[in-house]
């Protein structure tokens, strides 16, 4: 009886249905933001394409700037508004490297602590080099040609030529093994207001191989040898403008027609002429020696 009876169960009734989604002003705001985002994406894409086109981006680099394993390569004129830090700057093999600035071009070298060690400045009025030692080497063999530091300046060339009309002006001393003029020009050593001194531990040699040797002095000319002799070796030795000393013969009359004279030396070393006789006419008490 219980099994055969059908069960009549009452189904629960359906509740209130709530709609799912965005409606009204929320939906319009969402569509507006999506549209705005789409426009921004399109503008960004267009600007990116324009920048790539203008800057000429490629796989190798950007325009005149090319990137490689060796470094960066720039073609044409490049302008840097901020400091440039590189290890090496090298030009192409078929062109020169030009560094140009409206003011000065300055190259600095610093140590590991950032302290300035050397500086080269190329300006409109002068080229300044600030360093502990300046060296110039030849292109062939790297031979040292010129060096300068606070102690000395060394020139290691085979020939040092001064082409100025006034020559070389030296305010102190010059140490050199040879001073030589060109074959067709004269050599002139001059000190206008002071003395000219030439010294050497083993002697000073002055040679004029193809011309005359002339030594002029406004005042006294000294040839002094403290240990050895002074040798004048020539076929003819002339001493012009020597003063003529007064000599009175034993007869009390001076010779009127005198053609031969002898050279006399005063105790002070001054030379003068005296009429030549059968015996020496040099007098220690001559008027030349007394007034010398």
Secondary structure by P-SEA (a helix, b strand, c coil): cccccccccccccccbbbbbccccaaaaaaaaaaaaaaaaaaaaaaaaaaaaaaacccccccccbbbcccccccccbbbbccbbbbccccccccbbbbbbbccbbbbbbbcccccccbbbbbcccbbbbbccbbbbbbcccccccbbbccccccccccbbbbccccccccccccccccccccccbbbbbbbccbbbbbbbccbbbbbbccbbbbbbbccccccccccbbbbbccccccccccbbbbbbcccccccccccbbbbbbcccbbbbbccccccccccccccccccc
